[in-house]
Amino acid sequence: MPQSVPSLPRRVARILRTSLFAQVACALVLGIVVGKLWPDSATAFQPLGDGFVRLIKAVISPLVFCVVVVGIAKAGDLKAFGRIGLKALIWFEVASTVALLFGLVAANVVGPGSGMHVDPAKLDASALDQQTQGGSLPSTTEFVLNALPNSFVGAFADNALLQVLVLACLVGAALLHLGHTKVPKILPAIEQAQEVVFAVVGFVMRLAPLAVFGAMVHLVGQYGLGVIKTYGKLIVLCYAVAALFLVLLAVALRLVSGLSLWKFVRYTREELLLALGTASSETVMPRMMQKLRQAGCRDDAVGLVLPTGYSFNLDGASIYLSIGTLFIAQAVGVDLSLGQQITVVLVLMLTSKGMAGVPGSAFLALSATASSLGVIPAGAVALLLGVDRIMDSMRVTTNLLGNCVAVFAVSRWEGALDTVRAKKVLDGEIAFVPEQAPEAGAAAPVQDAAVPVPSVKEPAPEAG
C-alpha cells in the first residue's frame, strides 16, 4: 500500500521544526515586518538579540582554550603549530591588504561621495563621540601587550581571545613537554570539558530565531529603511566590492585546496544567516569551529586560525574603511593624491588590526586615518553614522567567510586538511552532526542508509 504524501502545511511545519535555516529566515522576515510596522517597539525587542550574543560570548573563551590545547596535544608537534600561526598571519596580511586596495580602487572609479558638497562644520560631532564612547584604538605596543595575559582567570573573565590563545598555546606546549604519562588525566578532562561546552552551544543555538527577530526589529525600527535611499550609492558600492572580493576568495580557495566556496556557503547557510541577523560573527564561531573540524580541518588549525582571524583578518571591515575614507573626502570636496591614498592604505593596515572589541572601532579607525592625512576634518567621519549599521551585514559576512577560507587554505598549506573528507562533506555525502549531548530519553539518530554518516572522531571510510 503506497504511503500517503504529507500535506503542504505538515511539510512546512516539519521544515520549520527541524531546520535552523528556515527558523532563522522566518524570524528575519518577521523582524523586518514588525520593525517597519511598529518602529516604537524597537527598543523593547533589543534584549532578545543582546541576550543571545552574551550567552554565546560566555562560552567562546573556554571553547577556544579547549580546542587549541587538545589540538596541540594530539598533533604532538609544537613546531607545526608555530608554522600554522606564521602562515595564518601571512595569509591575513595579504588578504586584508588586497581588500583595502579593492575598496580604494572602487571608490576612485565610482566616486560615491562626489557632488555632495557637505560642510563639516554643520555635522553633529557629539553623536560621533557617543558612538566611540570616548575611546581610542590601541597603539602597536599596547596591542601586543594587551595580547599577553596578566591573569589566567582574567583572560577568560574579560573574554580576551588573544590572551586565551596565548594561554592555550602555553598549556598545550606544557602537555607536550611533560608527556602523556606524567599528566594522564589532564587531556581527557579538557576533551570532556570541550564536549560540555559544545553541548551548551547546542542548547543556546535553539534561541537563535528569537535573537534574529529581536535584532531585526531593533535595526529596522531604530534606523528605518530610508537611510538606504540617502546612501544608496555608497551601500551598493560596498556590497558590490565585497561580492567581488568573495569571488577572488573563491578562486583562491579552489586553487589552493580544490574546494568550492559556494558549496561551503551552502554547508554553513544557517550560521551565515544567523550572523547576518545578529550582525555579529562571534555568535557563530562555536558552530563554525564544529563545521570546519567535521569538514576535514585539523583541530589545531581550526583552533588557532579562526579565532586569530577575528582580530587580524577583518576583510569586510577593510573594504568598508577604505571606501568610507574616500567617501568622506569626496563628500567634503577633498581630492586625495596618490601619495595620500597610499598613506590611507598604510594607516588602515595598522589600525584595522586593533579594531576587535573596541566600541565604535570603525569610526576610530576612520578618525585616525583622517587625522594622519591632515586634509580631512575629523568631524566629517560623522557622515557615516547613519549608514554604519546597514554595513554590518557586509562586514560580518565577508569577515566570516574570509576567516573560514583562511582555515582551509592554511590547513592545506600545512598538510592539516583531509581533502577527501572535505569534498564529501561539502557535497552533502557526509551529514553534519552537531557536537552536543542528546536529550534525555531521546533515541539515537537514525542515519540514512544511502549516505552513511561516520563518527565525528573517525575519518570517513575510503571507497574500495
Rosetta blueprint (number, residue, H / E / L):
1 M L
2 P L
3 Q L
4 S L
5 V L
6 P L
7 S L
8 L H
9 P H
10 R H
11 R H
12 V H
13 A H
14 R H
15 I H
16 L H
17 R H
18 T H
19 S L
20 L H
21 F H
22 A H
23 Q H
24 V H
25 A H
26 C H
27 A H
28 L H
29 V H
30 L H
31 G H
32 I H
33 V H
34 V H
35 G H
36 K H
37 L H
38 W L
39 P H
40 D H
41 S H
42 A H
43 T H
44 A H
45 F H
46 Q H
47 P H
48 L H
49 G H
50 D H
51 G H
52 F H
53 V H
54 R H
55 L H
56 I H
57 K H
58 A H
59 V H
60 I H
61 S H
62 P H
63 L H
64 V H
65 F H
66 C H
67 V H
68 V H
69 V H
70 V H
71 G H
72 I H
73 A H
74 K H
75 A H
76 G L
77 D L
78 L H
79 K H
80 A H
81 F H
82 G H
83 R H
84 I H
85 G H
86 L H
87 K H
88 A H
89 L H
90 I H
91 W H
92 F H
93 E H
94 V H
95 A H
96 S H
97 T H
98 V H
99 A H
100 L H
101 L H
102 F H
103 G H
104 L H
105 V H
106 A H
107 A H
108 N H
109 V H
110 V H
111 G L
112 P L
113 G L
114 S L
115 G L
116 M L
117 H L
118 V L
119 D L
120 P H
121 A H
122 K H
123 L L
124 D L
125 A H
126 S H
127 A H
128 L H
129 D H
130 Q H
131 Q H
132 T H
133 Q L
134 G L
135 G L
136 S L
137 L L
138 P L
139 S L
140 T H
141 T H
142 E H
143 F H
144 V H
145 L H
146 N H
147 A L
148 L L
149 P L
150 N L
151 S L
152 F H
153 V H
154 G H
155 A H
156 F H
157 A H
158 D L
159 N L
160 A L
161 L H
162 L H
163 Q H
164 V H
165 L H
166 V H
167 L H
168 A H
169 C H
170 L H
171 V H
172 G H
173 A H
174 A H
175 L H
176 L H
177 H H
178 L H
179 G L
180 H L
181 T L
182 K L
183 V L
184 P L
185 K L
186 I H
187 L H
188 P H
189 A H
190 I H
191 E H
192 Q H
193 A H
194 Q H
195 E H
196 V H
197 V H
198 F H
199 A H
200 V H
201 V H
202 G H
203 F H
204 V H
205 M H
206 R L
207 L L
208 A H
209 P H
210 L H
211 A H
212 V H
213 F H
214 G H
215 A H
216 M H
217 V H
218 H H
219 L H
220 V H
221 G H
222 Q H
223 Y H
224 G L
225 L L
226 G L
227 V H
228 I H
229 K H
230 T H
231 Y L
232 G H
233 K H
234 L H
235 I H
236 V H
237 L H
238 C H
239 Y H
240 A H
241 V H
242 A H
243 A H
244 L H
245 F H
246 L H
247 V H
248 L H
249 L H
250 A H
251 V H
252 A H
253 L H
254 R H
255 L H
256 V H
257 S H
258 G L
259 L L
260 S L
261 L H
262 W H
263 K H
264 F H
265 V H
266 R H
267 Y H
268 T L
269 R H
270 E H
271 E H
272 L H
273 L H
274 L H
275 A H
276 L H
277 G H
278 T H
279 A L
280 S L
281 S L
282 E H
283 T H
284 V H
285 M H
286 P H
287 R H
288 M H
289 M H
290 Q H
291 K H
292 L H
293 R H
294 Q H
295 A L
296 G L
297 C E
298 R L
299 D H
300 D H
301 A H
302 V H
303 G H
304 L H
305 V H
306 L H
307 P H
308 T H
309 G H
310 Y H
311 S H
312 F H
313 N L
314 L L
315 D H
316 G H
317 A H
318 S H
319 I H
320 Y H
321 L H
322 S H
323 I H
324 G H
325 T H
326 L H
327 F H
328 I H
329 A H
330 Q H
331 A H
332 V L
333 G L
334 V L
335 D L
336 L L
337 S L
338 L H
339 G H
340 Q H
341 Q H
342 I H
343 T H
344 V H
345 V H
346 L H
347 V H
348 L H
349 M H
350 L H
351 T H
352 S H
353 K H
354 G H
355 M L
356 A L
357 G L
358 V L
359 P L
360 G L
361 S H
362 A H
363 F H
364 L H
365 A H
366 L H
367 S H
368 A H
369 T H
370 A H
371 S H
372 S H
373 L H
374 G L
375 V L
376 I L
377 P L
378 A H
379 G H
380 A H
381 V H
382 A H
383 L H
384 L H
385 L L
386 G L
387 V L
388 D L
389 R H
390 I H
391 M H
392 D H
393 S H
394 M H
395 R H
396 V H
397 T H
398 T H
399 N H
400 L H
401 L H
402 G H
403 N H
404 C H
405 V H
406 A H
407 V H
408 F H
409 A H
410 V H
411 S H
412 R H
413 W H
414 E H
415 G L
416 A L
417 L E
418 D L
419 T H
420 V H
421 R H
422 A H
423 K H
424 K H
425 V H
426 L H
427 D L
428 G L
429 E L
430 I L
431 A L
432 F L
433 V L
434 P L
435 E L
436 Q L
437 A L
438 P L
439 E L
440 A L
441 G L
442 A L
443 A L
444 A L
445 P L
446 V L
447 Q L
448 D L
449 A L
450 A L
451 V L
452 P L
453 V L
454 P L
455 S L
456 V L
457 K L
458 E L
459 P L
460 A L
461 P L
462 E L
463 A L
464 G L
